[in-house]
Every structure is written in C-alpha cells, then in structure tokens.
Amino acid sequence: MPALDALAERLPADTVIVDPDVMARYLHDEAEWAPYEAALAVVRPRTAAEVQAVVRWAIAEGVALVPRGSGTGLSGGANALAGSVVVSLDRMDRILDVDPVERLARVQPGVVNDDLRARVAADGLWYPPDPASAPWSSIGGNVATNAGGLCCVKYGVTGQYVVSLEVVNGRGELVRVGRRTAKDVAGYDLRGLFVGSEGTLGIITEVTVSLLPLPRESRAVVGYFPDLVSAGRAVAAVTEAGIIPAALELVDSYCLRAVDEWKNMGLSAEAEVLLLASTDVPGAAGQAEAEALVGCFEAGGATFAAVSETAEEAQAFFAARRLAYPALERLGPVLTEDVCVARHKVPQVLAAIQEIGERNDVTLANIAHAGDGNLHPLLITPVGDEAARERAQRAFEEIISAALAAGGTVSGEHGIGLLKMGGLERELSAEVLAMHRALKDALDPHGIMNPGKVFARR
C-alpha cells in the first residue's frame, strides 16, 4: 500500500508490521466482549521522534491511531478500529533516570510497573501505584487510564504521582507538560488533562513520576465474613474509625477457590468473603492500627479476624487477590465491572450487586479495592452461551445504574474505553460532555487519536 510505504520510509526497517499473524495479538486488550476490528498495520516505535513521525503521517493520510501499552486494559480502550494503525509502545521500555535526592524517576511508557518498583527499591524508594496487573502492565497504560491498585486507599491513584509528561499531541507536536519542581501551579493543569485521557488527546512518550521512601514494615489483617453485606459494613466501620490502611481488599470464596485450583496455593477459608488489610505504620503504632482493624472487622460481623502470624501467610492472600482475574478467566468469559462509590455506601451497593446477579441469573464473583469504594464484580458466563452473555451484559449495565444512583462513578481505574461510554454519558451533564469534546477538538483537530473511545462519535 502506497500510504504504508511512505510510513515505512520514515521509520527503521522492523517498525511497521503488516503480517496478520503477528498483528493479531496487538488488536485488542483484555476487555471481554469489547469489539475490535482489523487494523491497517501495527507500529512499534522506539523513540519519541518515531512516534511523532507516525502521528504526522497519520494526519496527512487521515488514518486513525490507537495507542497501546501492554494490552492489560479492561475497557477496550486499546482495541483496533477498522483501517487504523495500532501504535504499540512496548519497545519504549527504558528507565531513563532515577533521582534519589528529588525522589523522581523518568521512564519511557513501555516500562512495566513492577520493573520500575524493583529498580527504585535499590535506592530505598517506592512507586506506590500498584494495579493488580502490576507484574505485566506498563506505566504509559497506567497513566492513560489513571490506574489505581491495592494501595490506593492510602496512597492514591497513578495521576497523583505523575510530575510531568512528554506527549505527541493530535497536532503532531512533541510537547512537555508539568514540571520537575515540588510545586506546579502556573497555567492550566495540562499534565492532569493527559492523565486518564486514554490516548484520545495524544500519545505519551515519556513519564516522570514522584517516589516515596520504601515502607519498612508491614502487617496484614485477615477477616472472614458470612456475606458481602457484612464485609461492606466492616469497610464502613474502618472509615468511621478514621483508619487509613495501606490496603483494604475484598475477595470472595469463589475467587479464592479459582486461584487455588489453578495455582495449588493451599488457600482455604471457611467464609464466603474475606477482607484483607495491611498497615505499613512502623513499630507499636502499626501494631495498634492492626488491632484496631481487627476490631472494625469484628464490629462489621466477621466470624474470624486476626493479625496475620507470618509475612508468608499475608503475602499468599494478597497474591491470591492479584491472581483472581486470570484464575477466573480459565472458567469462562469474564466481564469485569469497575464502579466506585463512597465508602459508607459500600454495603448498600454490594447488596444491590448481589441482587442484580441473582435476578439476572448470572454467576458473580467479587473482588474490590474496598477501602476506597472501588468495586469489581466479575460476571462469568459459560463458553458459547449467548443467553448467559446477554444476561451478563444486562447485569453489567444495571450495576452501573446502581452505582450512579448511589452517587458513584462508572470507573475507578479501568477507564471508559468502549464498554463504559454509555455510562459516562449518563454520569456527566450535557454541558460537561461538551467541555470534554471541546478539549478533544482543540488537541486532536484531525480526529485521529483513538476516535470513538471514551465518548461516542457525534
């Protein structure tokens, strides 16, 4: 194709991929049932200059670009569009600089989250954002969706650690937004604008993040509960007590069994739901916080609650939490929710989710970043069962409605992509939607940056 020939001439020989068998794994993320189409090509640049060359070519040719990180997304945001070019940033995987004095790290977007954590740990530092996919997900993808994780309840989401970005915007300009100084108040917050934009405004080519000192101690608290609602009451009790744990996760027995059957971790729990908390406060204060968490669990209705006796035991439960999603995928297609509500509304919304699953005759497993109200009910359907799939999709939309009715939001960390566009339009007013679209038009005037994602085409 002449247009692709012109693109290939601007880039190193192995950058443009057109082999359908090689392209196949780049065409979609992990979002169950989010549609994707055949792309014109996949491009794997290594430098910001190469990304800029791709964007300028796409502007000239009127070709849509779909940026992609590691492909671990769960909303369809990285799914290919018909005739588009997928820009995979997996080769841009260098940690460029770590500054232990200013506590900053500068990385390319393809750096895997856990690789950055391991590197900065050598300097006694810590990068807090930790999505469950941290062993596989990339920093660029985390920034594009403003990903959360297990530590969000105390340490916040990805965007709170992004100091500056280098981006190729939809005009083909290579720009830097943000600063390396402790304060950044001059002008509009363009850095914040690109965080969570899901590739609809530009392609991230470099990220500078802030770091914290590596925690010295950690204690885990495990609580067994007879049902989702009592676990939700315990979460509310933690909030009412003013405790901010380092993590507060919910995992139901369905998830634990799936992990155990897959990995033979020897996990067992005589309960329907577990809450897993951790505290990283050092010394006697940390022990006191752990014991206070036990008290909150018992107040919520725990049948058993205790501080974990060994670090290995605690690590096993948290490892099971991270493995829950891939373990469930082995059982059948999994449609993943990602709603977020106020913490005191967690019992109410968990009860609504349970009722929605039962009424629609859908198998529901539940995991959650319960400490910040980010709920992840997982809807599981038998392979090839179209009727079950339709029921699951109906339940998916009803769960969104339940979260919105409780004053919540349609996404806590997975982004909007393709799956949540309808929910976002229900959440935002017409005026606010118009503001979003005006920003999109200003920074992507040619309409080439991941079109048709986040907001439905007009």
Secondary structure, DSSP 8 states (H G I E B T S, - for coil): -HHHHHHHHTS-TTSEE--HHHHGGGS--S-TT------SEEE--SSHHHHHHHHHHHHHHT--EEEESSS--SSSTT---TT-EEEE-TT---EEEEETTTTEEEE-TT-BHHHHHHHHHTTTEE-----TTTTT-BHHHHHHHT---TTHHHH--GGGGEEEEEEEETTS-EEEEE-SSS---SS--HHHHHTT-TTSSEEEEEEEEE-EE-----EEEEEEESSHHHHHHHHHHHHHTT---SEEEEEEHHHHHHHHHHH------SSSEEEEEEE---HHHHHHHHHHHHHHHHHHT-SEEEE-SSHHHHHHHHHHHHHHHHHHHTTS-EEE--EE--GGGHHHHHHHHHHHHHHTT-EEEEEEEGGGTEEEEEEE--TT-HHHHHHHHHHHHHHHHHHHHTT-BS-SSS--TTTTHHHHHHHS-HHHHHHHHHHHHHH-TTS-BSTTSSS---
